[in-house]
Amino acid sequence: LIDIGDFTDDALGAGKGLAVLTSGGDAQGMNAAVRGVVRTALHLGAEVHAVYEGYQGLVDGGDLIKRLDWDDVARILHRGGTMIGTFRSKDFREREGRLKAAAHLVDRGIDRLVVIGGDGSLSGLDLFRQEWAGLLAELVERDRITVEQADAHPALMIAGLVGSIDNDLVGTDMTIGADSALHRIVEAIDALASTAASHQRSFVVEVMGRHCGYLTLMSAIAGGCDYALIPENPPADGWQDRMCAELRRGRAAGRRDSIVAVAEGAQDREGRPITADMVRAIIEEQLHEDTRVTILGHVQRGGRPSAYDRWASTWLGYAAAHEVLSATADTEGKVIGLRGDRVVAVPLVQAVERTREVPQRIEEGDYAGAMALRGGSFTEMVRVFRDLSEPPTVEPRHDATARRIGILHAGGLAPGMNTAARAAVRLGIERGHTMLGIRGGFPGLRDGHVRELSWGDVEGWTATGGADLGIRRTVPPMEQLYAIGRSLERAEIDALMVIGGWNAYQATWTLWSERERYPAFDIPLLCVPASIDNNLPGSDLAIGADTALNVIVESIDRIKQSAAATRRCFVVETMGRHCGFLALMGGIAGGAERVYLHEDGLSLQELAEDAATMARAFGDGRELWLAVRNECVSENYSTHFLAQLFAQESGGRFDVREAVLGHLQQGGDPSPFDRILATRLAAHGIDLLDRELAAGARGAHYVGLVEGTVTQSPIASMREESDLVHRRPRHQWWLALRPVLAAMSSPDAQARVE
Ligand code: ATP
């Protein structure tokens, strides 16, 4: 694994020819990646071509290989599919086809190639690289190219990006398209759940994934399904009876519907396929219940890319362009992917080999090996899903060993809070604890609004925004601590989980630091990060931020569309307080020209330069300019002020509109990612509290996702890890994406920056 991301040479592309193509099955986000590669390479001074229709375009040449300019990849960021087309090319599999392909590249002075596709496309790419010198020698022999041409291009330098909804590449976190596919699947499961619940019906949903259960497992968690069947972890003999018993118990515990998610490639331990129709027949026979099958099919590949598939693919495209332009003749081919909050390069051959090992292991019946290749968090989520979906066989214990865990929400509202509470309640019950819901945040705790929650009480909470337990921003003042302590004692709360944002952390810190005076606070305390602002210490991402980003990006799409046939600048204001996460990532995913962050500060001179650049750009024929402003970037240079300034300086060339997105950003049902994150963090939280209670320990912690792994830190470290004045972590990984935005913005804007 090679960490890449520190790019400094701005003239890296000078005199170099690069081409990009998409191949294999299409995936949402491919357009963002193409745009990322093209604009970065142009920005670095390279000559850039797009190859249309995948490898077939390389073989056929002609108009299928087109030189691109900055504007040629405008207005594609929000589109599904791939605007340069994809193909499964038989010709390219033959040496004769690859000979033609090499000739077409050499004709145009191209010896650097970025391919966005699945493992097949990437192994084809590596083969092409290995054969390159031989292909060119043969072309010289055939008088197709000159010796000088061959000498000028002694090697093919390559980079691969994985475009595949399956998320099946071993070694990186997410493939391009997987998150959008999850959006499609989870939307469908939510829709099915409401109709299924009305009729008390069962549904079997078939999800794509021949060798990879990622989409099925994650959508089953995010959609709150009852049972999931995936290729890597086939069920043991007798699964039919166990599945039906579980569905039956679920109904008895309060479910009104049953949903079983089945991966396309699901099978039993003998390797016999398990189809959606078989599952339907089993449920009908054993439960005598009306059961329907829904095969989601190609819907999963379609539609608009999610916010993640836009910003992450843009970042990957940016990194791939740098990688391929800095490669030399002996650089090994790399796949560029994301690992946690980092862009990494994995040797291409190794990544493809390990990816292909998974289906082999499944075929050999080595399921443990297949699971291990998928990685630790996949295995962890299989266990979490089982614990969450299995209704308890026993009533909660109310004996002396039973512990009582309270859950409350504090801070600002974040979508996914319900999901986290549901997971905590069910997993707590599963471990034999009594789970207590505290209504209305810390004021509710003070007033004793505590009641026991059953497994069935949290049914349906996976999918809903808001916070059913209620929420308050209030950090309890000192004079209320006594009452809160009394309430904790009266409700006999042995441990407390606080799910929320900055104020939740602040309040928990207060309880922890006042332990000496109030022994009631001397219990295990735990914060779970939930804030759309994504400003909490100890976690790269907080629950709710991804949903808010999706709202921002959808809003920006609409705002941009509304400007059809006008010349308009939009100034869009996002939330985030003093943390610029939503503004920067929303700006990248929404295709903004400029983003104003509190972290960078804002001067009048800068604004004046932007106004002048804009006037020039619109004068040159530009139709749209999008600026995103973080709500707290400046006290005086408000969104309204910016809009008025730009309008004043427009010279009548364009008009300006402002859009303050406001509380829309806190609403809506949680995105699949937020549901998965909420479930994962709550599961880790319950594990931690469980361990603390069993050991008689009384730690106070916050949990979080750090570089793809769930970690915990003592609440005491909040002070060191945070900028307390601006209420944000001292280290913010996403600031590394500022140059990505700059590379995507128009040459006019770049001229300004330079
Ligand atoms: P998906 O995961 O969506 O199936 P993929 O990239 O794995 O995508 P493939 O059909 O395997 O899809 O490959 C796409 C194209 O890549 C092929 O049609 C072919 O042109 C090229 N390709 C694949 N494997 C090779 C190979 N071994 N040699 C040369 N070209 C190949």
Boltz pocket constraint, residues with backbone or C-beta under 6 A from the ligand:
constraints:
  - pocket:
      binder: B
      contacts: [[A, 23], [A, 24], [A, 25], [A, 26], [A, 55], [A, 56], [A, 87], [A, 88], [A, 89], [A, 90], [A, 92], [A, 93], [A, 94], [A, 117], [A, 118], [A, 119], [A, 120], [A, 121], [A, 122], [A, 123], [A, 124], [A, 125], [A, 127], [A, 163], [A, 164]]
      max_distance: 6.0
